[in-house]
């Protein structure tokens, strides 16, 4: 089992370390360009191509949607109470507590742990999380509605296309599938390398509080994911995907939103760094639990 866990974590850690070493050696890395490339081209192609490889029924997609909604609402409620109890600013901490890194970290783990089926289920979870993050998450940080940005976001558009293909049971033309599959293959490695670069560039502030909230994010995510799986009797690969995606650290996009709307950039950066470091330390335990089951 140790070898199996190592085989899952090694590719993820290697890609993140490439990004860290790259920035530590003072080499240039256009994070904005790469993030835009992944967001506007890579991730949409990955979503469409992955759902074209394995059949995901409308019923399965609906089940994932209900599970995600349950995890999101419970996490938001408990996180809101914790933030109120600790007297922390909600606009700085709430979005970071609710929306984890289901893309850069969650997708590689679901793929490496459970293969193509895990990737497709992980992608469905990532799609739903992206819709929530780019609507509710932005509103929580900015204090205003940005529905126009949501409806023009390429990831969200690709989600609508993928859902339409699932519901109508239509297949992509071969040339379209091959093209999206080829382009989508760059997404996960570039996400992980960019995560490493971003972690190496972040300026951290409020480390003590950031560490507390980082630990709360990980424990809360696992606890809620576990409770939802138990309540709905979820087993197998789907259970593993729910637990992995629910237990992920703070998403880097929370930091980008904090910078954009000037809401505690250094505090959110501290949460991203500390939650990611703690996640890597705790992931062997999580994977060991899932693989043993």
C-alpha positions as CSV (number, residue, x, y, z in Angstrom):
1,X,0.0,0.0,0.0
2,X,2.9,2.4,0.7
3,X,4.2,1.9,-2.8
4,X,0.7,2.5,-4.2
5,X,0.3,5.7,-2.2
6,X,3.8,6.8,-3.3
7,X,2.9,6.2,-6.9
8,X,-0.2,8.4,-6.6
9,X,1.6,11.3,-4.8
10,X,5.0,11.2,-6.6
11,X,3.8,12.7,-9.9
12,X,1.8,15.4,-8.1
13,X,4.7,16.4,-5.8
14,X,7.2,16.3,-8.7
15,X,5.2,18.7,-10.8
16,X,4.7,21.1,-7.8
17,X,8.4,20.9,-7.0
18,X,9.3,21.7,-10.6
19,X,7.3,25.0,-10.2
20,X,8.9,25.7,-6.8
21,X,12.4,25.1,-8.0
22,X,11.8,27.1,-11.1
23,X,10.8,30.2,-9.3
24,X,13.4,29.7,-6.5
25,X,16.1,29.7,-9.2
26,X,14.9,33.1,-10.4
27,X,13.7,31.9,-13.8
28,X,10.9,33.8,-15.4
29,X,7.4,32.2,-15.5
30,X,4.5,34.0,-16.9
31,X,1.8,32.8,-14.4
32,X,-0.8,35.1,-16.0
33,X,-0.2,33.7,-19.4
34,X,-0.2,30.0,-18.3
35,X,-3.3,30.5,-16.0
36,X,-5.1,32.1,-18.9
37,X,-4.1,29.3,-21.3
38,X,-5.3,26.7,-18.8
39,X,-8.5,28.5,-18.0
40,X,-9.5,29.5,-21.5
41,X,-8.3,26.5,-23.5
42,X,-6.8,23.6,-21.5
43,X,-9.5,23.1,-18.8
44,X,-12.5,23.5,-21.2
45,X,-10.9,20.9,-23.6
46,X,-10.1,18.6,-20.7
47,X,-13.7,18.7,-19.4
48,X,-15.2,18.0,-22.8
49,X,-12.7,15.4,-23.9
50,X,-12.8,13.5,-20.6
51,X,-16.6,13.2,-20.6
52,X,-16.2,12.0,-24.2
53,X,-14.0,9.1,-23.1
54,X,-16.2,7.6,-20.5
55,X,-20.0,7.6,-20.4
56,X,-21.4,9.6,-17.5
57,X,-25.1,9.2,-17.3
58,X,-27.4,12.1,-16.5
59,X,-28.5,10.2,-13.4
60,X,-24.8,10.0,-12.2
61,X,-24.3,13.6,-12.9
62,X,-27.4,14.5,-11.0
63,X,-26.2,12.4,-8.0
64,X,-22.9,14.2,-8.0
65,X,-24.7,17.5,-8.1
66,X,-26.8,16.6,-5.1
67,X,-23.7,15.4,-3.2
68,X,-21.8,18.6,-4.1
69,X,-24.7,20.8,-3.0
70,X,-24.9,19.0,0.3
71,X,-21.1,19.3,0.9
72,X,-21.1,23.0,-0.2
73,X,-24.1,24.1,2.0
74,X,-22.9,22.2,5.2
75,X,-19.3,23.5,4.7
76,X,-20.6,27.1,4.2
77,X,-22.8,26.9,7.3
78,X,-20.1,25.5,9.6
79,X,-17.4,27.7,8.2
80,X,-19.6,30.8,8.7
81,X,-20.2,29.8,12.3
82,X,-16.4,29.2,12.9
83,X,-15.5,32.6,11.4
84,X,-18.1,34.3,13.5
85,X,-16.9,32.6,16.6
86,X,-13.3,33.5,15.9
87,X,-14.3,37.1,15.0
88,X,-12.5,36.9,11.6
89,X,-13.6,39.0,8.6
90,X,-16.0,36.9,6.4
91,X,-14.9,38.6,3.2
92,X,-11.4,37.4,3.7
93,X,-11.9,33.9,5.1
94,X,-15.3,32.6,4.1
95,X,-14.7,31.9,0.4
96,X,-11.3,30.4,1.1
97,X,-12.9,28.0,3.7
98,X,-15.7,27.0,1.3
99,X,-14.0,26.5,-2.0
100,X,-11.0,24.0,-2.1
101,X,-8.4,23.2,-4.7
102,X,-10.5,20.7,-6.7
103,X,-8.6,21.5,-9.9
104,X,-4.8,21.8,-9.5
105,X,-4.7,19.1,-6.8
106,X,-8.0,17.3,-6.7
107,X,-8.1,16.3,-10.3
108,X,-4.6,14.7,-10.4
109,X,-5.3,12.8,-7.2
110,X,-8.7,11.4,-8.4
111,X,-7.1,10.4,-11.7
112,X,-4.1,8.7,-10.2
113,X,-6.1,7.0,-7.4
114,X,-9.0,5.8,-9.4
115,X,-8.1,6.0,-13.1
116,X,-10.3,7.3,-15.9
117,X,-13.5,6.8,-13.9
118,X,-12.0,8.8,-11.0
119,X,-11.0,11.6,-13.4
120,X,-14.5,11.9,-14.9
121,X,-16.2,11.9,-11.5
122,X,-13.5,14.4,-10.2
123,X,-14.1,16.6,-13.3
124,X,-17.8,16.6,-12.6
125,X,-17.1,17.8,-9.1
126,X,-14.6,20.3,-10.4
127,X,-17.2,21.7,-12.8
128,X,-19.7,22.2,-10.1
129,X,-17.1,23.8,-7.8
130,X,-16.0,26.1,-10.6
131,X,-19.6,27.3,-11.1
132,X,-20.0,28.0,-7.4
133,X,-16.5,29.6,-7.1
134,X,-16.9,31.9,-10.0
135,X,-20.3,33.1,-8.8
136,X,-20.9,32.7,-5.0
137,X,-17.1,32.8,-4.3
138,X,-16.6,36.0,-6.2
139,X,-19.7,37.6,-4.6
140,X,-18.4,36.7,-1.1
141,X,-15.1,38.4,-1.7
142,X,-16.1,41.4,-3.8
143,X,-19.5,42.1,-2.2
144,X,-21.2,42.5,-5.5
145,X,-22.7,40.3,-8.3
146,X,-20.6,39.4,-11.3
147,X,-23.0,37.3,-13.3
148,X,-21.7,38.7,-16.6
149,X,-18.2,37.4,-15.8
150,X,-19.7,34.0,-14.8
151,X,-21.7,33.6,-18.0
152,X,-18.6,34.5,-20.2
153,X,-16.2,32.2,-18.3
154,X,-14.9,29.5,-20.7
155,X,-14.8,26.9,-18.0
156,X,-18.5,27.5,-17.2
157,X,-19.3,27.5,-21.0
158,X,-17.5,24.2,-21.4
159,X,-19.5,22.8,-18.5
160,X,-22.8,23.6,-20.2
161,X,-21.5,22.0,-23.4
162,X,-20.4,18.8,-21.5
163,X,-23.7,18.6,-19.6
164,X,-25.6,19.0,-22.8
165,X,-23.6,16.1,-24.3
166,X,-24.3,14.0,-21.3
167,X,-28.1,14.7,-21.3
168,X,-28.6,14.3,-25.0
169,X,-26.2,11.3,-25.2
170,X,-24.5,12.8,-28.3
171,X,-20.9,12.1,-29.2
172,X,-18.3,14.5,-30.5
173,X,-17.0,14.1,-34.1
174,X,-13.7,12.2,-34.0
175,X,-11.6,15.1,-35.1
176,X,-13.1,17.4,-32.4
177,X,-12.6,14.7,-29.7
178,X,-8.9,14.1,-30.8
179,X,-8.2,17.8,-30.8
180,X,-9.8,18.5,-27.4
181,X,-8.1,15.4,-25.9
182,X,-4.7,16.5,-27.1
183,X,-5.0,20.1,-25.9
184,X,-6.7,19.0,-22.6
185,X,-3.7,16.7,-21.8
186,X,-1.6,19.8,-21.0
187,X,-4.0,21.0,-18.3
188,X,-3.2,18.9,-15.2
189,X,0.7,19.1,-15.5
190,X,0.5,22.9,-16.1
191,X,-2.0,23.3,-13.2
192,X,0.4,21.6,-10.8
193,X,3.5,23.4,-12.1
194,X,1.7,26.7,-11.8
195,X,0.6,25.8,-8.3
196,X,4.3,25.3,-7.4
197,X,5.2,28.6,-8.9
198,X,2.3,30.4,-7.1
199,X,3.3,28.9,-3.8
200,X,6.9,30.1,-4.3
201,X,5.8,33.6,-5.1
202,X,3.1,34.2,-2.4
203,X,3.9,36.8,0.3
204,X,2.5,35.4,3.5
205,X,0.9,37.4,6.3
206,X,-0.9,36.5,9.6
207,X,0.8,33.1,9.7
208,X,-0.6,32.0,13.1
209,X,-4.3,32.7,12.1
210,X,-3.7,31.4,8.6
211,X,-2.4,28.1,10.0
212,X,-5.4,27.8,12.2
213,X,-7.9,28.4,9.3
214,X,-5.8,26.1,7.0
215,X,-6.1,23.2,9.5
216,X,-9.8,24.0,10.0
217,X,-10.3,23.9,6.2
218,X,-8.8,20.5,5.8
219,X,-10.6,18.9,8.9
220,X,-13.9,20.5,8.0
221,X,-13.7,19.4,4.4
222,X,-13.0,15.7,5.3
223,X,-15.6,15.7,8.1
224,X,-18.4,17.1,5.9
225,X,-17.4,14.8,3.0
226,X,-17.4,11.8,5.3
227,X,-20.7,12.7,6.9
228,X,-22.4,13.2,3.5
229,X,-21.1,9.9,2.2
230,X,-22.4,8.1,5.3
231,X,-25.8,9.9,5.1
232,X,-26.3,8.9,1.5
233,X,-24.6,5.5,1.7
234,X,-22.0,6.4,-1.0
235,X,-19.4,3.7,-1.7
236,X,-16.8,2.8,-4.2
237,X,-15.0,5.2,-6.5
238,X,-17.6,7.9,-6.0
239,X,-17.0,7.8,-2.2
240,X,-13.3,8.2,-2.8
241,X,-13.8,11.1,-5.2
242,X,-16.1,12.9,-2.8
243,X,-13.7,12.5,0.1
244,X,-10.6,13.6,-1.9
245,X,-12.3,16.6,-3.5
246,X,-13.9,17.7,-0.2
247,X,-10.6,17.4,1.7
248,X,-8.5,19.6,-0.6
249,X,-6.6,22.7,0.6
250,X,-7.5,26.3,-0.1
251,X,-7.7,27.0,-3.9
252,X,-5.1,29.4,-5.4
253,X,-8.0,31.3,-7.1
254,X,-9.0,32.5,-3.6
255,X,-5.7,34.4,-3.5
256,X,-6.3,35.8,-7.0
257,X,-9.7,37.0,-6.0
258,X,-8.3,38.5,-2.8
259,X,-5.7,40.4,-4.8
260,X,-8.3,41.6,-7.3
261,X,-10.7,42.9,-4.7
262,X,-8.1,43.9,-2.1
263,X,-9.4,41.6,0.6
264,X,-6.6,40.4,2.9
265,X,-4.2,39.2,0.2
266,X,-1.4,38.1,2.6
267,X,-3.8,36.4,5.0
268,X,-5.3,34.3,2.1
269,X,-1.9,33.6,0.8
270,X,-1.0,32.2,4.2
271,X,-4.0,30.0,4.1
272,X,-3.1,28.7,0.6
273,X,0.5,27.9,1.6
274,X,-0.2,26.4,5.0
275,X,-3.3,24.3,3.9
276,X,-1.3,22.9,0.9
277,X,1.7,22.0,3.1
278,X,-0.6,20.4,5.6
279,X,-2.5,18.6,2.9
280,X,0.6,17.0,1.5
281,X,1.5,15.8,5.0
282,X,-2.0,14.3,5.6
283,X,-2.7,12.9,2.1
284,X,-0.9,9.6,2.8
285,X,-3.4,9.0,5.6
286,X,-6.4,9.9,3.4
287,X,-5.2,7.7,0.5
288,X,-4.3,4.9,2.9
289,X,-7.9,5.0,4.3
290,X,-9.4,5.1,0.8
291,X,-7.2,2.3,-0.6
292,X,-7.7,0.1,2.5
293,X,-11.5,0.4,2.1
